[in-house]
Amino acid sequence: MFLNEFRSPWEIQLFLNSIPYNSVVECKSPKRVFSGRNAHCFEGALFAAACLRGLGHPPLLVDLKAWNDDDHVIAVFRERNYWGAVAKSNFTTLRFREPVYRSLRELAMSYFDFYFNTIGQKTLRAYSRPLRLVRFDGRNWMETDEDLEYIGDAFEKLTYFPLLDEDQAAALSPVAKDLLEAGLIGSNPAGLYVPEE
């Protein structure tokens, strides 16, 4: 069983880092991610949440909402009352976060300066309440062959919290060229969002 393969959140992250980014429009279960050895952001978050559950954490997802860019879904966990995250991303800067953040807002803000699109705009705008995956246990979400897009649809019913106002967003500086290049190291071009200029 794939849930027994990992001894820490960091080991889950290393697995996600080692597999290719999936650019196909689908949503595989964690079991299928493990056997197929590829994942996009949402599949990676589901996989991480299932594996974190195997380590004793409740399976929780948070959606990071973006402007002119893809949203990003992360699997969140707590250790000693501090939040951390495991994530799959086509950008190197949007993956693991150590459990050192006092709140989900702090955790979300840790992604802010590193959350940018391919033309160098900083795009993170809000974060969601946690989505509790136990509510989908009746559909065997961790091992099913069924497409799991219905789980993504559940974010539409959650509350989102803004991270900045319109004036702050309008005043944001562009991303430095070297950081943009670093963020895209090893990315799958087919899976990159095409922003409006």
C-alpha positions as CSV (number, residue, x, y, z in Angstrom):
1,M,0.0,0.0,0.0
2,F,1.5,3.4,-1.1
3,L,0.5,5.0,2.2
4,N,3.2,3.0,4.0
5,E,6.0,4.2,1.7
6,F,6.6,7.5,3.5
7,R,7.9,8.4,7.0
8,S,7.6,12.1,6.9
9,P,6.0,15.0,5.0
10,W,9.4,15.7,3.4
11,E,9.6,12.2,2.0
12,I,6.1,12.7,0.4
13,Q,7.5,15.9,-1.1
14,L,10.6,14.2,-2.4
15,F,8.4,11.7,-4.2
16,L,6.2,14.4,-5.8
17,N,9.4,16.3,-6.9
18,S,10.7,13.1,-8.5
19,I,7.7,12.5,-10.8
20,P,6.8,14.4,-14.0
21,Y,4.2,17.1,-14.1
22,N,0.9,15.8,-15.7
23,S,-0.4,18.2,-18.3
24,V,-3.5,16.1,-19.1
25,V,-6.9,17.4,-18.0
26,E,-7.9,14.6,-15.6
27,C,-7.9,14.0,-11.9
28,K,-6.5,10.7,-10.8
29,S,-6.8,9.2,-7.3
30,P,-3.7,9.0,-5.0
31,K,-3.3,5.3,-5.8
32,R,-3.3,6.0,-9.5
33,V,-0.7,8.8,-9.0
34,F,1.5,6.4,-7.2
35,S,1.2,3.7,-9.9
36,G,1.3,6.0,-12.9
37,R,4.2,8.1,-11.5
38,N,2.9,11.5,-12.6
39,A,0.7,14.3,-11.2
40,H,-0.5,17.8,-11.7
41,C,-1.0,20.2,-8.8
42,F,-4.4,19.0,-7.7
43,E,-3.5,15.3,-8.1
44,G,-0.3,16.0,-6.1
45,A,-2.3,17.7,-3.3
46,L,-4.7,14.8,-3.1
47,F,-1.8,12.3,-3.1
48,A,0.0,14.3,-0.3
49,A,-3.2,14.5,1.8
50,A,-3.7,10.8,1.6
51,C,-0.1,10.1,2.6
52,L,-0.2,12.7,5.4
53,R,-3.3,10.8,6.6
54,G,-1.1,7.7,6.7
55,L,1.2,9.6,9.0
56,G,-1.7,10.5,11.4
57,H,-2.7,13.9,10.0
58,P,-6.2,14.7,8.9
59,P,-6.4,14.9,5.0
60,L,-6.9,18.7,4.3
61,L,-6.5,20.8,1.2
62,V,-6.3,24.5,0.8
63,D,-6.8,26.4,-2.5
64,L,-4.6,29.3,-3.2
65,K,-6.6,31.5,-5.6
66,A,-4.8,33.4,-8.3
67,W,-5.4,36.2,-10.8
68,N,-4.3,35.7,-14.5
69,D,-2.9,32.3,-13.5
70,D,-3.8,28.8,-12.3
71,D,-5.0,28.3,-8.8
72,H,-2.7,26.1,-6.7
73,V,-3.9,23.4,-4.3
74,I,-1.7,22.4,-1.3
75,A,-2.1,19.6,1.3
76,V,-1.7,21.2,4.7
77,F,-0.7,19.6,8.0
78,R,0.1,20.7,11.6
79,E,3.0,19.8,13.8
80,R,3.2,21.3,17.3
81,N,0.3,23.7,16.3
82,Y,2.3,25.1,13.4
83,W,1.1,24.7,9.8
84,G,3.2,23.3,6.9
85,A,2.4,22.1,3.4
86,V,3.2,19.5,0.7
87,A,2.5,20.3,-2.9
88,K,3.2,19.4,-6.5
89,S,3.8,22.3,-8.9
90,N,5.2,23.1,-12.3
91,F,7.0,26.0,-10.5
92,T,9.9,25.1,-8.2
93,T,8.9,27.9,-5.8
94,L,5.4,26.6,-4.9
95,R,6.1,23.3,-3.3
96,F,7.0,22.3,0.3
97,R,6.6,24.5,3.3
98,E,8.1,23.6,6.7
99,P,5.6,23.5,9.6
100,V,6.6,26.8,11.1
101,Y,3.6,29.0,10.3
102,R,1.2,30.1,13.1
103,S,-1.9,30.4,10.9
104,L,-3.1,29.4,7.4
105,R,-2.8,33.0,6.4
106,E,0.9,33.0,7.4
107,L,1.3,29.8,5.4
108,A,-0.5,31.3,2.3
109,M,1.6,34.5,2.5
110,S,4.8,32.4,2.5
111,Y,3.9,31.6,-1.2
112,F,3.2,35.3,-2.1
113,D,6.4,36.5,-3.5
114,F,7.1,33.2,-5.2
115,Y,3.6,32.8,-6.8
116,F,3.9,34.3,-10.3
117,N,2.9,33.6,-13.9
118,T,5.2,33.1,-16.9
119,I,5.3,36.8,-17.7
120,G,6.5,37.7,-14.2
121,Q,3.3,39.0,-12.6
122,K,2.7,38.2,-8.9
123,T,-0.7,36.5,-9.0
124,L,-1.7,35.1,-5.6
125,R,-4.8,36.8,-4.3
126,A,-6.6,34.7,-1.7
127,Y,-6.7,31.4,0.2
128,S,-9.6,29.1,1.1
129,R,-10.7,27.5,4.3
130,P,-9.4,23.9,4.5
131,L,-11.4,21.3,2.5
132,R,-11.8,18.2,4.7
133,L,-11.4,15.1,2.5
134,V,-12.9,12.7,5.0
135,R,-16.3,13.8,3.6
136,F,-15.4,11.9,0.4
137,D,-14.4,8.7,2.1
138,G,-17.6,7.0,1.0
139,R,-16.5,7.4,-2.6
140,N,-13.1,5.8,-1.9
141,W,-11.2,8.8,-3.1
142,M,-7.8,7.5,-2.2
143,E,-7.9,4.4,-4.3
144,T,-10.8,4.7,-6.9
145,D,-10.4,4.6,-10.7
146,E,-13.1,7.4,-10.8
147,D,-12.0,10.9,-11.9
148,L,-11.9,13.1,-8.8
149,E,-12.8,16.5,-10.4
150,Y,-15.9,16.5,-8.1
151,I,-13.6,17.1,-5.2
152,G,-12.2,20.2,-6.9
153,D,-15.8,21.4,-7.4
154,A,-16.3,21.4,-3.6
155,F,-13.9,24.4,-3.3
156,E,-16.6,26.6,-4.8
157,K,-18.7,26.3,-1.6
158,L,-15.8,27.3,0.7
159,T,-15.0,30.7,2.1
160,Y,-12.0,32.5,0.7
161,F,-9.9,35.1,2.5
162,P,-8.2,37.9,0.5
163,L,-4.5,38.5,1.0
164,L,-4.3,42.0,-0.4
165,D,-6.6,44.8,-1.7
166,E,-7.0,46.2,-5.2
167,D,-4.6,49.1,-4.5
168,Q,-1.9,46.8,-3.2
169,A,-2.4,44.5,-6.2
170,A,-2.1,47.4,-8.6
171,A,1.2,48.5,-7.0
172,L,3.0,45.1,-7.2
173,S,6.4,45.1,-8.7
174,P,7.3,42.5,-11.4
175,V,9.2,39.4,-10.6
176,A,13.0,39.6,-11.1
177,K,14.2,37.8,-14.2
178,D,16.5,35.4,-12.3
179,L,13.7,34.4,-9.9
180,L,11.3,33.8,-12.8
181,E,13.9,31.6,-14.5
182,A,14.5,29.7,-11.2
183,G,10.8,29.1,-10.7
184,L,10.5,27.5,-14.2
185,I,13.5,25.1,-13.9
186,G,12.3,21.7,-15.0
187,S,8.8,22.8,-15.8
188,N,6.6,21.0,-18.3
189,P,5.7,23.7,-20.9
190,A,2.5,21.9,-21.8
191,G,1.2,22.3,-18.3
192,L,1.9,26.1,-17.9
193,Y,-1.0,28.6,-17.8
194,V,-0.9,31.1,-20.6
195,P,-1.6,34.5,-19.0
196,E,-3.2,37.5,-20.7
197,E,-0.6,40.1,-21.5
